[in-house]
């Protein structure tokens, strides 16, 4: 369900490497660490991660469940 832009996002998402530099057809990996805030409401969340170059792109949808 869409929420307003002022909705407090209850997670911290950090990419390691902060910048990914690739040569043509070069494979590399990055790690996305997602940490729930201490006061995150319990429940199921959906996060979408996507990249594009203006012409084409790719994305992934992550389902995150916050439990005790």
Backbone as XML, in Angstrom:
<?xml version="1.0"?>
<chain id="A" units="angstrom">
  <residue number="1" name="UNK">
    <atom name="N" x="0.855" y="-1.169" z="0.000"/>
    <atom name="CA" x="0.000" y="0.000" z="0.000"/>
    <atom name="C" x="0.902" y="1.233" z="0.000"/>
  </residue>
  <residue number="2" name="UNK">
    <atom name="N" x="0.726" y="2.156" z="-0.929"/>
    <atom name="CA" x="1.551" y="3.367" z="-0.962"/>
    <atom name="C" x="1.338" y="4.220" z="0.299"/>
  </residue>
  <residue number="3" name="UNK">
    <atom name="N" x="2.398" y="4.865" z="0.728"/>
    <atom name="CA" x="2.328" y="5.767" z="1.884"/>
    <atom name="C" x="2.910" y="7.115" z="1.490"/>
  </residue>
  <residue number="4" name="UNK">
    <atom name="N" x="2.636" y="8.133" z="2.290"/>
    <atom name="CA" x="3.141" y="9.469" z="2.020"/>
    <atom name="C" x="4.646" y="9.559" z="2.164"/>
  </residue>
  <residue number="5" name="UNK">
    <atom name="N" x="5.216" y="10.576" z="1.563"/>
    <atom name="CA" x="6.675" y="10.749" z="1.605"/>
    <atom name="C" x="7.180" y="11.069" z="3.005"/>
  </residue>
  <residue number="6" name="UNK">
    <atom name="N" x="6.272" y="11.472" z="3.916"/>
    <atom name="CA" x="6.682" y="11.768" z="5.288"/>
    <atom name="C" x="6.574" y="10.541" z="6.199"/>
  </residue>
  <residue number="7" name="UNK">
    <atom name="N" x="6.224" y="9.370" z="5.637"/>
    <atom name="CA" x="6.114" y="8.142" z="6.422"/>
    <atom name="C" x="7.496" y="7.744" z="6.927"/>
  </residue>
  <residue number="8" name="UNK">
    <atom name="N" x="7.646" y="7.502" z="8.236"/>
    <atom name="CA" x="8.977" y="7.141" z="8.768"/>
    <atom name="C" x="9.369" y="5.724" z="8.344"/>
  </residue>
  <residue number="9" name="UNK">
    <atom name="N" x="10.427" y="5.620" z="7.577"/>
    <atom name="CA" x="10.916" y="4.323" z="7.106"/>
    <atom name="C" x="11.578" y="3.610" z="8.274"/>
  </residue>
  <residue number="10" name="UNK">
    <atom name="N" x="11.083" y="2.425" z="8.687"/>
    <atom name="CA" x="11.580" y="1.787" z="9.918"/>
    <atom name="C" x="12.834" y="0.935" z="9.738"/>
  </residue>
  <residue number="11" name="UNK">
    <atom name="N" x="13.579" y="1.143" z="8.660"/>
    <atom name="CA" x="14.781" y="0.357" z="8.403"/>
    <atom name="C" x="15.922" y="1.270" z="7.997"/>
  </residue>
  <residue number="12" name="UNK">
    <atom name="N" x="17.124" y="0.759" z="8.178"/>
    <atom name="CA" x="18.312" y="1.408" z="7.638"/>
    <atom name="C" x="18.860" y="0.460" z="6.584"/>
  </residue>
  <residue number="13" name="UNK">
    <atom name="N" x="19.095" y="0.964" z="5.399"/>
    <atom name="CA" x="19.622" y="0.155" z="4.304"/>
    <atom name="C" x="20.963" y="0.734" z="3.868"/>
  </residue>
  <residue number="14" name="UNK">
    <atom name="N" x="21.987" y="-0.100" z="3.889"/>
    <atom name="CA" x="23.339" y="0.345" z="3.552"/>
    <atom name="C" x="23.935" y="-0.608" z="2.522"/>
  </residue>
  <residue number="15" name="UNK">
    <atom name="N" x="24.446" y="-0.046" z="1.430"/>
    <atom name="CA" x="25.157" y="-0.827" z="0.428"/>
    <atom name="C" x="26.637" y="-0.828" z="0.752"/>
  </residue>
  <residue number="16" name="UNK">
    <atom name="N" x="27.277" y="-1.978" z="0.625"/>
    <atom name="CA" x="28.729" y="-2.108" z="0.697"/>
    <atom name="C" x="29.164" y="-2.734" z="-0.607"/>
  </residue>
  <residue number="17" name="UNK">
    <atom name="N" x="29.797" y="-2.231" z="-1.347"/>
    <atom name="CA" x="30.538" y="-1.048" z="-1.679"/>
    <atom name="C" x="29.556" y="0.110" z="-1.865"/>
  </residue>
  <residue number="18" name="UNK">
    <atom name="N" x="29.959" y="1.293" z="-1.472"/>
    <atom name="CA" x="29.088" y="2.452" z="-1.636"/>
    <atom name="C" x="28.934" y="2.839" z="-3.103"/>
  </residue>
  <residue number="19" name="UNK">
    <atom name="N" x="29.937" y="2.591" z="-3.894"/>
    <atom name="CA" x="29.857" y="2.867" z="-5.326"/>
    <atom name="C" x="30.350" y="1.641" z="-6.072"/>
  </residue>
  <residue number="20" name="UNK">
    <atom name="N" x="29.570" y="1.206" z="-7.035"/>
    <atom name="CA" x="29.932" y="0.043" z="-7.830"/>
    <atom name="C" x="30.359" y="0.520" z="-9.218"/>
  </residue>
  <residue number="21" name="UNK">
    <atom name="N" x="31.591" y="0.205" z="-9.605"/>
    <atom name="CA" x="32.114" y="0.587" z="-10.914"/>
    <atom name="C" x="32.354" y="-0.700" z="-11.692"/>
  </residue>
  <residue number="22" name="UNK">
    <atom name="N" x="31.706" y="-0.800" z="-12.852"/>
    <atom name="CA" x="31.818" y="-2.007" z="-13.664"/>
    <atom name="C" x="32.376" y="-1.695" z="-15.039"/>
  </residue>
  <residue number="23" name="UNK">
    <atom name="N" x="33.138" y="-2.639" z="-15.573"/>
    <atom name="CA" x="33.506" y="-2.604" z="-16.985"/>
    <atom name="C" x="32.434" y="-3.397" z="-17.728"/>
  </residue>
  <residue number="24" name="UNK">
    <atom name="N" x="32.375" y="-3.239" z="-19.037"/>
    <atom name="CA" x="31.376" y="-3.929" z="-19.847"/>
    <atom name="C" x="31.394" y="-5.436" z="-19.579"/>
  </residue>
  <residue number="25" name="UNK">
    <atom name="N" x="30.243" y="-5.984" z="-19.208"/>
    <atom name="CA" x="30.032" y="-7.416" z="-18.923"/>
    <atom name="C" x="30.869" y="-7.937" z="-17.767"/>
  </residue>
  <residue number="26" name="UNK">
    <atom name="N" x="31.298" y="-7.071" z="-16.882"/>
    <atom name="CA" x="32.083" y="-7.497" z="-15.728"/>
    <atom name="C" x="31.154" y="-7.798" z="-14.555"/>
  </residue>
  <residue number="27" name="UNK">
    <atom name="N" x="31.222" y="-9.001" z="-13.979"/>
    <atom name="CA" x="30.396" y="-9.297" z="-12.811"/>
    <atom name="C" x="31.065" y="-8.809" z="-11.526"/>
  </residue>
  <residue number="28" name="UNK">
    <atom name="N" x="30.282" y="-8.233" z="-10.655"/>
    <atom name="CA" x="30.720" y="-7.859" z="-9.310"/>
    <atom name="C" x="29.540" y="-8.025" z="-8.377"/>
  </residue>
  <residue number="29" name="UNK">
    <atom name="N" x="29.802" y="-8.056" z="-7.105"/>
    <atom name="CA" x="28.755" y="-8.195" z="-6.106"/>
    <atom name="C" x="28.787" y="-7.021" z="-5.140"/>
  </residue>
  <residue number="30" name="UNK">
    <atom name="N" x="27.625" y="-6.687" z="-4.605"/>
    <atom name="CA" x="27.521" y="-5.739" z="-3.511"/>
    <atom name="C" x="26.651" y="-6.388" z="-2.440"/>
  </residue>
  <residue number="31" name="UNK">
    <atom name="N" x="26.781" y="-5.923" z="-1.223"/>
    <atom name="CA" x="25.974" y="-6.421" z="-0.113"/>
    <atom name="C" x="25.054" y="-5.311" z="0.342"/>
  </residue>
  <residue number="32" name="UNK">
    <atom name="N" x="23.759" y="-5.609" z="0.439"/>
    <atom name="CA" x="22.776" y="-4.685" z="0.981"/>
    <atom name="C" x="22.409" y="-5.173" z="2.372"/>
  </residue>
  <residue number="33" name="UNK">
    <atom name="N" x="22.767" y="-4.398" z="3.393"/>
    <atom name="CA" x="22.430" y="-4.736" z="4.775"/>
    <atom name="C" x="21.203" y="-3.937" z="5.187"/>
  </residue>
  <residue number="34" name="UNK">
    <atom name="N" x="20.171" y="-4.628" z="5.647"/>
    <atom name="CA" x="18.932" y="-3.992" z="6.083"/>
    <atom name="C" x="18.773" y="-4.258" z="7.570"/>
  </residue>
  <residue number="35" name="UNK">
    <atom name="N" x="18.668" y="-3.194" z="8.355"/>
    <atom name="CA" x="18.537" y="-3.303" z="9.801"/>
    <atom name="C" x="17.252" y="-2.609" z="10.228"/>
  </residue>
  <residue number="36" name="UNK">
    <atom name="N" x="16.422" y="-3.320" z="11.009"/>
    <atom name="CA" x="15.186" y="-2.725" z="11.519"/>
    <atom name="C" x="15.509" y="-1.822" z="12.710"/>
  </residue>
  <residue number="37" name="UNK">
    <atom name="N" x="14.865" y="-0.658" z="12.761"/>
    <atom name="CA" x="15.004" y="0.226" z="13.913"/>
    <atom name="C" x="14.482" y="-0.477" z="15.163"/>
  </residue>
  <residue number="38" name="UNK">
    <atom name="N" x="14.976" y="-0.068" z="16.333"/>
    <atom name="CA" x="14.526" y="-0.668" z="17.592"/>
    <atom name="C" x="13.031" y="-0.505" z="17.805"/>
  </residue>
  <residue number="39" name="UNK">
    <atom name="N" x="12.463" y="0.581" z="17.292"/>
    <atom name="CA" x="11.035" y="0.843" z="17.501"/>
    <atom name="C" x="10.191" y="0.554" z="16.257"/>
  </residue>
  <residue number="40" name="UNK">
    <atom name="N" x="10.701" y="-0.285" z="15.353"/>
    <atom name="CA" x="9.950" y="-0.633" z="14.144"/>
    <atom name="C" x="8.680" y="-1.388" z="14.522"/>
  </residue>
  <residue number="41" name="UNK">
    <atom name="N" x="7.542" y="-0.995" z="13.970"/>
    <atom name="CA" x="6.318" y="-1.751" z="14.228"/>
    <atom name="C" x="6.436" y="-3.169" z="13.665"/>
  </residue>
  <residue number="42" name="UNK">
    <atom name="N" x="5.902" y="-4.141" z="14.409"/>
    <atom name="CA" x="5.903" y="-5.519" z="13.929"/>
    <atom name="C" x="5.042" y="-5.611" z="12.688"/>
  </residue>
  <residue number="43" name="UNK">
    <atom name="N" x="5.381" y="-6.507" z="11.786"/>
    <atom name="CA" x="4.559" y="-6.699" z="10.603"/>
    <atom name="C" x="5.376" y="-7.002" z="9.369"/>
  </residue>
  <residue number="44" name="UNK">
    <atom name="N" x="4.658" y="-7.059" z="8.237"/>
    <atom name="CA" x="5.254" y="-7.399" z="6.960"/>
    <atom name="C" x="5.432" y="-6.141" z="6.122"/>
  </residue>
  <residue number="45" name="UNK">
    <atom name="N" x="6.621" y="-5.981" z="5.546"/>
    <atom name="CA" x="6.950" y="-4.820" z="4.728"/>
    <atom name="C" x="7.421" y="-5.302" z="3.366"/>
  </residue>
  <residue number="46" name="UNK">
    <atom name="N" x="7.275" y="-4.459" z="2.370"/>
    <atom name="CA" x="7.790" y="-4.731" z="1.044"/>
    <atom name="C" x="8.739" y="-3.611" z="0.660"/>
  </residue>
  <residue number="47" name="UNK">
    <atom name="N" x="9.951" y="-3.983" z="0.220"/>
    <atom name="CA" x="10.940" y="-3.014" z="-0.223"/>
    <atom name="C" x="11.308" y="-3.350" z="-1.659"/>
  </residue>
  <residue number="48" name="UNK">
    <atom name="N" x="11.377" y="-2.340" z="-2.510"/>
    <atom name="CA" x="11.769" y="-2.537" z="-3.895"/>
    <atom name="C" x="13.114" y="-1.884" z="-4.140"/>
  </residue>
  <residue number="49" name="UNK">
    <atom name="N" x="14.016" y="-2.637" z="-4.737"/>
    <atom name="CA" x="15.335" y="-2.140" z="-5.112"/>
    <atom name="C" x="15.412" y="-2.239" z="-6.632"/>
  </residue>
  <residue number="50" name="UNK">
    <atom name="N" x="15.761" y="-1.133" z="-7.285"/>
    <atom name="CA" x="15.824" y="-1.174" z="-8.741"/>
    <atom name="C" x="16.944" y="-0.279" z="-9.248"/>
  </residue>
  <residue number="51" name="UNK">
    <atom name="N" x="17.388" y="-0.586" z="-10.458"/>
    <atom name="CA" x="18.393" y="0.225" z="-11.143"/>
    <atom name="C" x="17.977" y="0.357" z="-12.600"/>
  </residue>
  <residue number="52" name="UNK">
    <atom name="N" x="18.331" y="1.480" z="-13.200"/>
    <atom name="CA" x="18.080" y="1.642" z="-14.635"/>
    <atom name="C" x="19.018" y="2.697" z="-15.181"/>
  </residue>
  <residue number="53" name="UNK">
    <atom name="N" x="19.168" y="2.673" z="-16.491"/>
    <atom name="CA" x="20.034" y="3.643" z="-17.158"/>
    <atom name="C" x="19.222" y="4.616" z="-18.004"/>
  </residue>
  <residue number="54" name="UNK">
    <atom name="N" x="17.927" y="4.655" z="-17.789"/>
    <atom name="CA" x="17.059" y="5.510" z="-18.579"/>
    <atom name="C" x="16.387" y="4.770" z="-19.711"/>
  </residue>
  <residue number="55" name="UNK">
    <atom name="N" x="16.984" y="3.674" z="-20.152"/>
    <atom name="CA" x="16.426" y="2.885" z="-21.251"/>
    <atom name="C" x="15.930" y="1.514" z="-20.789"/>
  </residue>
  <residue number="56" name="UNK">
    <atom name="N" x="16.689" y="0.886" z="-19.936"/>
    <atom name="CA" x="16.322" y="-0.441" z="-19.448"/>
    <atom name="C" x="16.772" y="-0.561" z="-18.003"/>
  </residue>
  <residue number="57" name="UNK">
    <atom name="N" x="16.222" y="-1.529" z="-17.312"/>
    <atom name="CA" x="16.575" y="-1.684" z="-15.914"/>
    <atom name="C" x="16.191" y="-3.050" z="-15.392"/>
  </residue>
  <residue number="58" name="UNK">
    <atom name="N" x="16.449" y="-3.226" z="-14.104"/>
    <atom name="CA" x="16.132" y="-4.481" z="-13.424"/>
    <atom name="C" x="15.776" y="-4.124" z="-11.980"/>
  </residue>
  <residue number="59" name="UNK">
    <atom name="N" x="14.962" y="-4.940" z="-11.360"/>
    <atom name="CA" x="14.574" y="-4.665" z="-9.988"/>
    <atom name="C" x="14.306" y="-5.945" z="-9.222"/>
  </residue>
  <residue number="60" name="UNK">
    <atom name="N" x="14.210" y="-5.795" z="-7.919"/>
    <atom name="CA" x="13.888" y="-6.919" z="-7.039"/>
    <atom name="C" x="12.968" y="-6.414" z="-5.947"/>
  </residue>
  <residue number="61" name="UNK">
    <atom name="N" x="12.020" y="-7.234" z="-5.569"/>
    <atom name="CA" x="11.111" y="-6.903" z="-4.474"/>
    <atom name="C" x="11.455" y="-7.792" z="-3.295"/>
  </residue>
  <residue number="62" name="UNK">
    <atom name="N" x="11.722" y="-7.177" z="-2.152"/>
    <atom name="CA" x="12.077" y="-7.894" z="-0.928"/>
    <atom name="C" x="10.908" y="-7.838" z="0.034"/>
  </residue>
  <residue number="63" name="UNK">
    <atom name="N" x="10.551" y="-8.959" z="0.620"/>
    <atom name="CA" x="9.517" y="-8.988" z="1.656"/>
    <atom name="C" x="10.229" y="-9.145" z="2.993"/>
  </residue>
  <residue number="64" name="UNK">
    <atom name="N" x="9.974" y="-8.223" z="3.893"/>
    <atom name="CA" x="10.661" y="-8.189" z="5.191"/>
    <atom name="C" x="9.606" y="-8.317" z="6.285"/>
  </residue>
  <residue number="65" name="UNK">
    <atom name="N" x="9.786" y="-9.268" z="7.173"/>
    <atom name="CA" x="8.869" y="-9.426" z="8.295"/>
    <atom name="C" x="9.607" y="-9.049" z="9.585"/>
  </residue>
  <residue number="66" name="UNK">
    <atom name="N" x="9.068" y="-8.065" z="10.298"/>
    <atom name="CA" x="9.635" y="-7.651" z="11.576"/>
    <atom name="C" x="8.922" y="-8.427" z="12.673"/>
  </residue>
  <residue number="67" name="UNK">
    <atom name="N" x="9.686" y="-9.165" z="13.459"/>
    <atom name="CA" x="9.149" y="-9.970" z="14.560"/>
    <atom name="C" x="9.840" y="-9.544" z="15.850"/>
  </residue>
  <residue number="68" name="UNK">
    <atom name="N" x="9.400" y="-10.076" z="16.943"/>
    <atom name="CA" x="9.979" y="-9.725" z="18.247"/>
    <atom name="C" x="11.461" y="-9.986" z="18.305"/>
  </residue>
</chain>
